[in-house]
Amino acid sequence: MAIDTKNGSNGTAVHASLDFTTFRNIINGKLVSTTQTRHTPNPSTLEPNPEVPIATPQDVDDAVASARAAAKGWAATPLAERQKAVTDFAAALRDNADAFAQMLVREQGKPLAVAQDELNRAAQWLEVQARLPFPEEIVEDSAERVVKTRYVPVGVAVGIVPWNYPVMLACGKIAPALITGNALIVKPSPFTPYCNLKLVELAQAFFPSGVIQALSGDDNLGPWLTANEGVDKVSFTGSTATGKLVMQSCAKTLKRVTLELGGNDPAIIFPDVDIADTAAKTAQFAFLNSGQICVAIKRIYVHSSIYREFLEAFVAVTKSLQVGDGLSEGVFVGPVQNKMQYDRVRGFLDNIQATKATIAYGGATTDHGDAPAVQGLGKGYFVQPTVVDNPPDTSRIVVEEPFGPVVPLLKWDTEEEVIARANNSDAGLGASIWTKDLQCAERVAAQLQAGSVWVNSHLDLRPDATFAGHKKSGIGAEWGVEGLRSYCNPQTITLPKA
Ligand code: NAD
């Protein structure tokens, strides 16, 4: 599906249309090829996706130099103009949402409806952040003086994006970086480079050259960017293990760092819930995007008085979730995104079997030579949604984040006990409480160690609310006004009146 991007105010050689067959890096407003290329497989069919560039150290230096050159003029552009450019970019993204969603299914594996929802959210994350008020703060305004704190762009930022929600999470970085007057280099995951490259290609029509660039590469690229002296800030979304490496690397040049890392979200189910309704909702929040969401439900604590009934209802819903290629009608659970992650999820299933925990439903995967096949599925990285029946708290599926469609249900008896067990994790990203008693819900919410807590819902993220991980789920915050500030250095000016 071809659309017009035109040549923007930068007047550079950007493609006249987005064609989704050729993919190049975007450096200083130009589409740049590399000598070496690579591609990923479609995770449903294992058919090859198109070739993408492998950026070199020279490409990194070129992009950083262009970003440094562009950052000055962009910082001097009035806030309202920057906000308008981001809003116009969002409109173009909406105009092209169908083409992006099709590509997203082919590179990420998610069902088309989930891809369309991601595109809608991506545009929303641009639009809403572009409307957030971002005034200077007046600390004192007396007869003698004015003291005010303003927020100055850091300069050049790098956004490192994971493979689970590549478009939305990239837009979650593009919006605050550009609205606050920084230049940004987007680094997609090597597993999902396609939509991110097209996103930045599309953006060229709305921003001066060098303000937003994209580099796709192999595993060397992230470390090259985090080590580069010309980069002032890194906003990273990914695993906790990689987050530690990013922080180590950034420490050498004292870059500003925001880390959005892994989660192990508990959902606490009280005995007064509507069992069928709550089981249906929590199953969807556990298996959406094949469980590959940082804030998916990953541990479900169910009060012992309703445990059996809830488990049966949960299994019935899980059975009804259709597994398959994201482009097939009615599919809810697509493949796991890549072979590495598929093997990791298989490792959890092996561990569940080895420790003789009870699988209430599921456990099958695509046959890659040594596993039982999910009936009727193609060659891809499919894992049947799997429900584990009350495994020990010390088991791997409770302690670690599987990042796949496998979820344990666990029994609890007292409020104090379940709060302690929910908090007994290195992760502190999201959590939810399910009850009709809203006083109880608020009391429990206040005791949970998590950056986002929902009542009778989960995963209800908003671009205008601060999103931040507690404990090893992150450092700093994204989105909302806090997210805008995270791309700035505060500057307090004291001005005498006389
Ligand atoms: P990952 O850590 O493997 O990779 C994330 C990104 O970091 C990729 O772009 C990758 O190329 C890059 N990278 C890898 N090594 C690097 C290095 N040494 N230096 C710089 N960059 C490097 O994560 P993933 O597997 O893509 O994503 C899954 C994880 O991300 C899960 O743990 C999930 O919970 C987490 N996640 C967190 C959030 C959040 O907002 N908190 C959102 C989505 C995903």
Boltz pocket constraint, residues with backbone or C-beta under 6 A from the ligand:
constraints:
  - pocket:
      binder: B
      contacts: [[A, 160], [A, 161], [A, 162], [A, 163], [A, 164], [A, 165], [A, 187], [A, 188], [A, 189], [A, 190], [A, 218], [A, 219], [A, 221], [A, 222], [A, 223], [A, 226], [A, 237], [A, 238], [A, 239], [A, 240], [A, 241], [A, 242], [A, 243], [A, 245], [A, 246], [A, 260], [A, 261], [A, 262], [A, 263], [A, 293], [A, 294], [A, 295], [A, 401], [A, 403], [A, 429], [A, 469], [A, 473], [A, 474]]
      max_distance: 6.0
